[in-house]
């Protein structure tokens, strides 16, 4: 069936309507004639349209046999999602600048989801679309949301392209380890996101099977896809992956080569790690000239060239702006070398003793920064502990990123170190440190943060400078601290020289803190109450 209306005529009508009769003479000479012509043409276009061929009805969504939420917890979830939708998407930690004494409900959603998953509940069907919208807007919600949403999240994602992230992040929960033929079919026929998720899932259970799957199609994959697939090998990385990664060092894509080199460097026994160790040892040695008793330390002779073999092993020849070539090459060699080589190379000393040695000719910061990178990459707690040292110096006075080094340490030790840092320096530089500590914060850290906030308030500091830390405290303090902190919510008398309104702002911030802690306590009780009732029944 052909359309009976004129495409050109319709275009004239649309143009006249958009521009207005004053700027373009409408067909028929008047606005009334334009509207009549548009009505007639609309009927013609609709009458001439071909009927849509009906699609196949999708299979019903799979069942979810987990326990339903308690009624109070379901109402709470609906409230949290509604608040998120009204306030708009915001990244985690976006409490800075927020005013008002009421809790920011959207920022409590991650903890609510984590507890709901820990209790083994299933998501209410009516709230699944809102949950997926929330996870689409905030990547930090995705893992917990998809675990909570269960198999129906994937079913919905296949019906709505807006939720396609679930195919990447959630398909791993649907692939059965007992059915290898399903994995093979999904690898050959699935969407890219599903293939990445499949590879990631298999790496958790059967690393060698996942590697075999990747190797079977490696030569036919696009460069950008090879990079994503290669990144999936971080999960379960082991010696069996080395031959494949060595071949990837000759890949035609520079980014693929660099990623393969990085992965090989995290395998202390790999051939690449040995090559990097040999190069690094040739650059760093003990100063034997005066002997240790006369104050001997470490001498550094950075590379003078970056040859083809170094580049094949992942060394990037061109440094970033402001960085010298030799320092850049040295840093990459030392960061890729196994940390275990330095005890042997530097007189059998332990990491703490090595870090304390003086370094000649101004190379200390470059060498220590490279060791910091190696400690983070290799997740070496002993070296991280030695490099981060005692929390007595501000960040700017040491190499590396203390927050990254801190993330390598056990959780309890992280909290203790952060508490001492806050006690020594206050909160002006503590935000990144606090962000890597476990939730809820241990008691010493929570008290250190609250004490520092009180000190800042009593000193007349600008309260809005600490809104980011206050937002973290709302989510990370132990909810049991609510009543202990309640007195801080009172409005203090304004002091001479204090910023106008600062006391009221501080009181409002503490009111929000206390209200949020009470709300978190109620949330947890609602989720746990249902399980207690089940146990009693």
N, C-alpha and C positions, 0 to 999 in steps of 0.2 A: 504494500500500500504506500503511495507517494503522499508527501505533504502537499496540501492544496494551497497553502499560503505562500506568498513571495518572501524569500529571504531578504531581498533588497528592501521591499516595502516595510518589513518588520524593523530593519535597521534604521530606516528613516523615522519611523514612529518613536523608536527608543531615543535616537539622537535629539529629536525635537522635544521630547519629554524631559531629557536631562538638561538641555541648554535653556529651555524656556521659550515661550512664544515671543518674548521681547527680542531675543537674540537670533532666533531661527524661525522662519515662517513655517507653521505646522501644515501637514497635508490637510487639504480642505479649507485652509485659510483661517481657522479659528480653533480655540481650545476645545469647544464642544465637539467640533468635527474630529479633532484629534482623539478625544476620548471614545467617540463612536467607532472610529476606525480601529483603535486599539482593542476594543471589545470584540469587534467582528474578527479581527486577525487572531485574537487569542482563541476564540472558538474554533477557527479553521485549523490552527496549529495543533490544538488538542485532538480534534477529530482526525487529523491526518497522521497522528503518531502511531507507530507500530506498538502492539501490546507487548509488555515485558514477559519474557519466558520465565515461568516460575522455577526457582532453584530447588534443590533437594533439601528436604527438611533435615536439620542436623540431628544427630543422635542425642538422646537425653544426657544431661550432665551426670557424671558418675556420682555414686553415693559417697557420703562421708560418715563413717560409723563412729566418730569420736563423740564424746559427751557434749551436749549443748551447754551454752553459757548459763550461769544463774541469771535470773531476771534482773537483779540489780546491776550486775556486771554488763549485761546487754544494754541497759539504759545508759550506763556510764560510757560505753563505747560510742553509742549514737551521739551523745553530747560532745565527746572529744572530736568526732569526725565533723559534726556540725560547726563547731568552733573553728576547726581548721579551714573548712570551706568558706566561712564568713570572713576570716582574717587573711585568707590567701596563703599560698605556699611560702614557706620560709625555711632556709637551711637550718640544720642543727646548730644551736648556739646563737640564734639570732635574737636573743633577748635584749641586746644592747639598745638603749634608747627607748625601751618600752616603759610606759607610765601606767599608773593605776595600782590599786592594792589587791586586785584579784589575780588568781593564778592564770598563767598562759596555758590553756588546756591543750593546745596543739603540741606543745613541747613535752607533754606527758605521754603522748601516744606511744613512743618507742618503749617506755618502761611497761606500759599497760600490755602491749603486745608480747613482750618478753615473758611477762608473768603468765599471761593466758596460754602461751605455748608451753611453758614449764608445767602448767597444770593439765595440759592435754586436751583443751577444749577445741571445738570446731567453731568456725565463724558463722554467724547468722546469715542465711541466704540473702535476706533483704539488704544487708549492709555490705555485701561483697563489692558492688560497683563503687561505693564511696571509699572502701578500703583500697581498691586498685587505683582509684584516682589519687588518693593520698600517696601511695607508693610510687606512682608515676611522677609526681611532683617532687618527691624527696627520696633520693637513692638510699639514704640511711635507714629507711623504713622497709626496704624491699625484702630483705632476707626474712625478717620476722613476719611481715605481712603474708608472704607466699607460704611460709610454714603454717600460719594460722588459717589462711584461706583454703589450703589443701588442694585436692585434685580439681575442684571446680574453678579455681583461678585459671588454670590452663584452658579449660573448656571455654570460659568467658573470653580469654585472650585471643582465642582463635576466631571469635565472632566480632571482635572490636580491635582494630589496628592501634587504637590509642594505648592499649595494654600489652603491646607486643613484647615489652621488656620481660613479661612473665614467661614467655617462651624461652628466653635465654636463661633467666634466673631460676625458673621453677621446673623446667623439664627434667632436671636431674632426679627429682623425687619420683618420677613416673617410669623411669627405665629400670627394668628388672634385671638384676645380675644373673638370674637363672635363665634368661632368654636372650642369648647372644645374637640370635637372628634379628630380634627387634632393634638392637643397637646398630647392627650392620645396615639395616634398611633405613633407619633414621639418619645415619651418617651419609648414606648415598643420596637420599631423597629429601631430607629435612631442610628447613630454612636455616640460614647461617646462624641465627641466634640459637636455634635448637641444637645445631651441631656443636657450637661452643659449649653449651650447657652439658651436652652428652659427654664431650671429652673431659670436662671438669669433673663430672660425676664419676666417670670410669676411673679417673686418676685417683680418686679417693678410695676406691675398692680394689681395682685391678690395674695398677700403673702400667704394667707391661702390655696388657690388652689394649689400653688406650693408646699407647705409643705405636703398636702395630696398626691400629686403625688409622692413625694420622699418617704413618709412613706409606700406607697403601694408596693415598691420593695426593701426597705431598707435591709431587712434580706438576700436578695439574691445577693447584690452588693459586689464587691471586696473591700478590705480595702482601696486601693489607690483611688478607685472611690468614696467610701463613704466620704473620706476626701475632695475631690474636690466638691462633692455635698453639703457637710456640709458648706464649705466655701461660697457657693452661698447664704446661709441664712443671710449673713451680710446685704444684700440688704433688706430693709423693716423689719429688726429684731424687734420683739415686744413680748408682754406678751403671745400671743397665741402660740409662739414657745417654751415656757419654758417646758411643759411636754415632748415634743419630745427630747429636748436637755438634760433634766434630765435623760431620758432613755439612751441617748448616752454616759453618764458618765460611764456606765457599759460596753461599747463596748470592744470587744476583742483587738482592735488596740489602742496602747498607743497614737499615734498621733491624732486619732479621738477623744479620751477622752480629750486630751489637748485642741483641738479646740472647743469642746463642752463647756468645762469649760471657755474658753476665751469668747465665745459668751454669756454665762450666766452671766459672770461678767460685761458685758456691759449693762445688764438689771438691773438698780438700784433696782427695786422691786422684783427681783427674789430671790428664796430661797437660791441659792448659794451665791448671793451677800450678803444676810443677814448673812449667815454662815461665810463668809470671813470677814464681818464687825465685827462680834462678836470676831473672832480670833484676828483681827488687833487691836481692842480696848483693848484687854487684854495685848497687847504689847506696846502700846503708851499711855501716860497719861501726865497731867500737873504735874509739881513738886510742891507739896503743902508744902514741908518742910519749905521753907523760905518765901513763899508768893510772889505774883507778885511784890509787892513793893520792896522787897529785891532782885529782879533780878531773880525770878523763871522762869523756862523754861519748856522744855519737857524732860521727862525721858523715856527711852526705855528698855524693857526687851524682847529681841528676843526669839523666840521659842527654846526650848532645844531638841525637837524631831520633826520628821515629821511622824505623825501617818498615819494609813491606810485611815482614813476619809479625812485628808488633801490631800493625794495623789489622792483619788477618785475625789476630787474637783479641781484637776488640778495642785496641787503643785508638782513640780519636785524635788525629794529628793536629787539627786546628783548635787552639784554645779559645775560650770565650773572651769577650772584650775585657781588657784590664788584667788578664792573667798571662804570665810569662809562659813561653812554650815549655821550657825545661821543667818548671814547677808543675805544669799541667800533665806532662808525661809521667813525671815521678809519682804524682798523686794516683794516677790510674794504675800504675804498676803495683804500688804498695797496697792499694785498696783491693786489688784482685788476687793478691798473694795470700795463702792460708796464714792465719795469725800464728799458728803453731811454729812457723819457721823462725820467729824472732827470738824465742828463748835460746835456741841453739846458736843463732847468728850473733846474739849479743851477750855471750858469756854465761848462758844458763840461767839468766835472771828471770824472775816472775814478772808478769805484766805490770804490776804496780811499781816495781823497781825500774823497769825499762822506761815507763812513762816519766819517772822522776829524773832520769838522766838529762844533763844539759845537751843541747844540740848545737853544733857549731855553725857559724856563718849565716845565722838568721833563717835556718831551714826548719825550726821547731814547729811553727804553725802549720806549714805544709805537710810535714811528716805526721803530726798528731791528727790533723784533719783527715788524712788518708786512713790512719788507723781507726778513727771514729767511723768512717764509712765502711771499713772492713768489719768492724764489730757489729754494726747494724745489719749488714748484708749476711754475715755468717751467724748471727744471733748468738754471739759469744758473750755470755754474762760476765765472765771474769775480766775480759778486756774492757767491756762497757763500764764496769764498776771502777776499774783503774783510771779510765779516761775521764769519767764524769767527776770523780773525786768527791770531796766534801762540798756541800752546798754553801760555800762561803764567798764565791766570786760571782759577780753578775755575768750574764751571758756573753757580753761583748768582750770579756777578758779571756775567753778560752776558745779553742777551735771546735769545730763540729757543732751539732745541734743537740743540746742536752735533752730535749724532749724525745728525740729519736733514741738516744742512748738509754734513757730511762725506760723506754718501752721494751728493751731487751731484758731488763731485770725482772725477777719474780714480783708478782702484784703487791705482796705485803711490803717488800723492800722499797718498791716505788712510792707507796704511800708514806713510808717513814722518811724517805729522802725529801719528798715534796713538802712534808710538814716542816722539816728543818729549813728548807729553802724559804718557805713563806715566813717562818719565824725570823730568819736572818735578813730578808730583803723586802718583806711586805708583799704586796700584790701587784705592783706595777709591771713586773716581768713574769708573773706566775701563770698567766692564762694558758700558755701552751703546755706547761708542766702539768697543770691540773687536768688538762684534757686527756692525758694518757693514763690517768689513775683510774682504778676500778670503781664501780658504782655498786652500792653506796660507798662513799669515802670512809676509810677507817677512822676510828674515833680521834687519834692524834691529829690527822690531817684536817678533819672537820673543825676541831677546836682551834687549830692554827689559823684557818681561814676566817672563822668568825671573830677570833681575837684581832686579826689584822683589819677586818672591816670595822670593828669597834674603835680601834686606834685611829684609822683613817677618819672616821666620823668625829671623834673627839678632837682631832687635830684641825678640824675645820676644812678638810679636803673637799674638793668638788665631788659630790656623790655620783654624778653621772659618769665620772671617769671609771667607776667600778661596776657599772651596770652589767658588763659582760661576765665578770666574776660572780656577781650576784645571781645572774641567770644560771651559771653552772651550779652554784650552791643550791638553788631551788631544785635542781634535778639530781644532785649528787650527794647532798647531806643525808645522813640517816634520818628517815621520817620520825624516829623516836625522839629526835632532838627538838621537836616542835615546841613542847611546853617549856623546855629550858630556855628557848630563845624568845619566848613571848614577851618578856619585859622590854626587849629591845625595840618593840613596835610602838612604844610610847613616844609622843612628840617631845623632844627636849627643849629646854629654854634656849633661845637664840643667844649666841655669844658675840661679844664685841669683835669686829673684824671678820666675822664669818660671812660666807656668801649668803645673800638674802634668800630665804626660803630653803637653805640647805638642810636645816634640822627637820623640816616637814618632809622633804624629799627622802632623807634617810629613814624617817619613820615609815613612810609609805613603802619603801623598799623592803624594810624588815617585816612590815605587815604582809606584803606579798610573799615573802619567804616563808613566814610561819603558816600562812593560809595554804601555800603550795605543799608544804610538808604534811599538813593535816590531810589535805586531799589525797596525797600519795598514800598515806596510811590507810585511808578509807578505801581507796582503789584496791590495794593489796588484800584488805580484809574481805571485800566483795568477791574477789576471785578465789580466795582460799576457803571461804565459807562453804561454797558449793561442794568442794572436795571433802570437807569435814562432814557435811551431811551425808554424802555418799558413803563415807567410811562408817558412819554410825548406823546407816541403814543396812 
